[in-house]
Structure formats: C-alpha cells, structure tokens
Amino acid sequence: METRTLPRPPRVGLVSLGCPKALVDSERIITKLRADGYQMSPDYAGADVVLVNTCGFLDSAKEESLEAIGEAIAENGRVVVTGCMGNEAEVIRQRFPDVLAVTGPQQYEEVVSAVHDAAPAATSPYLDLVPEAGLKLTPRHYSYLKISEGCNHRCSFCIIPSIRGDLVSRRPDAILREAEKLVEAGTKELLVISQDTSAYGVDIRHQSRMWKGHEVRAHMTDLARELGRLGAWVRLHYVYPYPHVDQVIPLMAEGLVLPYLDIPFQHASPKVLRSMKRPANEAKVLERLKNWRSVVPDIAVRSSFVVGFPGETDEDFEYLLSWLEEAQLDRVGAFKFEPVSGAAANALPDHVPQELKQERHERVMALSARISAEKLEAKIGKTLDVLIDAVEGEGATGRSKADAPEIDGEVHLRDAGHLSPGDIVPVRIEDSDEHDLFGVPTA
Ligand code: SF4
C-alpha cells in the first residue's frame, strides 16, 4: 500500500452506513483514531483517507454500500472499507480494485492499522484528544450503548450470526462505567443495543462483577436497573421475546427504565414463525402485552415484521393482520422478505410473488398507520415529558418517552425558542397525525 507522511495531523473522512450497531462500531474506530492523533474531515476533499463502514445485511444494503464505496473512490480515491460487507472482500475488490484495504465487522485493530498505513500519523507523546467518554456520532444528548456482539439464534432469514458470530457479552461493570461517563459528558438518553438484548450475559453465565460496592449480574434486568440509577433515560432495543423480559416491566413502573420496548416479533402466524425459527407462542404474546399494559399503562411497544416470507399463505397473512389489530402496537416497521445470500430461508419452497409481497406490505403499513394515528390522537390534551433534539427559530423538535431517535415519531413544538437540545420539558399535546405529535412547552 502506498503511504505518505503528512506535516499536519492526518484527516479521516467517514461514511457510516447501516444500523445503530454499525454506528457504535464507527464511534469506537474514530475514538481510537483520534487517540492516535487523527482528525476528522467533514468532506471528501479535506480527507487524507476515507473510511466506509458498510452494511451487508440485505442485498439492497450491499448495493448501497457498494455505491458509497464508488462515490468515495470517485471523490477522494483513498478508501478503506470496513463493516459487515467487509466479509465479501472479493466482491468489493473486483468492483473497486483501487480500494486500499478491506476489513470485516468488529476488526477494530485491523481497520485502525489500515488507516495508519494509508495516512501515517505524526506521533506526539502530548496528544490526548479523546474526551473521557470517547467520540460520538450521535448528538451529545443521546448515546447508543452496545452491550454485546453476535447472536446465538439462527433465524432462517438472517445471516448476522454468520457475519458477527455467536453472542459475546461485555462485562456489566465495563458497560456501566461507559454509561456513567456518557451521562457525565451530557448524555440524557442511553439507547441499549445489541443483536439480542434479552440474551445479555448468557455466554458468561450471568457472572457478577463489582460496581459501586455491590455485585451486578450480567443480566438484562440487573443491567437495566443499574443503568436506570445513572439518571438518564434508558431505552431497550432489540429485545427478543423471552419470558424473562417480563422482569423489566416493574423497572418501567418504578421509572428506572423508559416505558418502551423494541421487540422484533417478525410475524404472528405460528407456522411462519416456526419456519423462521422464531418462538411461535404468539397467543401468549398477546396475553403478555395485556399484562405489561396492566402494570405500565403507557408502555410503548415497537416491533418489526417480515411479510411475504416463503410459504406465507393468504391465511397466514390474514392471521398477522388480525393479530396486529388485537396487539395494538404503537410503532410497526414492516419489511418485504428479501433473500439474503447465505440465509437458510432462501431454500424454502413457495416464495411469494413480488406483487403480492408489495400488496401485503401496503396493507400492514396502512393498518399500523391507522392504529398509530388512533393511539397518538388519544394523547391530545395530555402533558408529556419531551427530550429536545433540535431548536430552530421559535420551533423545536423532540421525542417523548415513546419515541426512539431515527425510527419512531417526533414531537413538534411551537413557542419553544427558549429551549436547547438535551432539555427535557413538559409539553402539552395539542394535535397529532399518523406518526407525530404537536404541542407547546408548559415550562
Ligand atoms: S435474533 Fe436477530 S440477529 Fe439473531 S439470528 Fe435472529 S434476526 Fe438474526
């Protein structure tokens, strides 16, 4: 690889694609690079090397990743590729022979050393550019907190376990230390992420570690409780519907964890769930939802579903619709099944024609938009705590406890010019639509 030594600190451009987990990887890489004396470049022109963190989950995401690599090559020419698509180095190299290096997901050392090779840093013993809590790509007032890597499930449509491996949990004390630093640095909301949050600690036998004079088990419930004690909002994402999820509901009632659960149910028909290799006790799920709501009436449940899975009949699909009608979920994302190379589901018989997938997708989205609109309308007249994300002139946007950043709705505020991002204020809700709320701060 050609190298060049620079008279000033070298600058790295970053294109980060994919899910919040990839964003956390990017943050980790940047934190290390900043510690090594690198600066970030906001554009291609000012960068000595461009790092593209790719997503390889769906074929469409791969295409988007390849386009991003192509753009970085055209605009800058010195490109290092990392992330999930890094597992397909030959595909990348074939299309872009000029790429300097390709590394896979979580290969932090390799990607950092590839950047060092491409643009060597001037070493200085006095360099200490990294704030205590590392560098963040999210706004200062919210942070993603990754608690584990990999997954022990083998859902038939998913290749994540083959890309990221089996579950590897972080130590609870290390997670809590990171979270505490983030809160001290101004984070108001901690978004707990992983591939499977409810499995946290299974691989390390829920081993306890000392934290502030007492033992904390590597277990979702214990970790959530301790995170809640740090004083920031705590939001749980990617919770697989295991029975022990019920144990975090009392923490929501106590106000330690946000009344919010992101549980990807993926389908409701027991037959489809079985062929997806997901737990197929959907009737119990309805019962559990009812119980959760009896303990925490304002709990917001977000979920995602796959429509047009191979073998999904009209009957299966109608079952899903009536299940959704009964479940009354607050937020629903639906995806049309797409074969991902390497996924077991590709070999299943009876693939659903594209037009039918499209039609089913539209029907799920229309139903969930109606349910969402009804649920949001019921909030008119209430006063909700809102975390402010942005202020512009006299208006502001923020999120209630029921809204995660990027994926859920927002609360649009009038007469809010006096607020700042990161403020948490009571807001009287005046109006709503299918996804968002509108209101005025009362403080
Ligand atoms: S639980 Fe999630 S990450 Fe794990 S195999 Fe299933 S879909 Fe993939």
Boltz pocket constraint, residues with backbone or C-beta under 6 A from the ligand:
constraints:
  - pocket:
      binder: B
      contacts: [[A, 151], [A, 152], [A, 153], [A, 154], [A, 155], [A, 158], [A, 159], [A, 160], [A, 161], [A, 195], [A, 196], [A, 240]]
      max_distance: 6.0
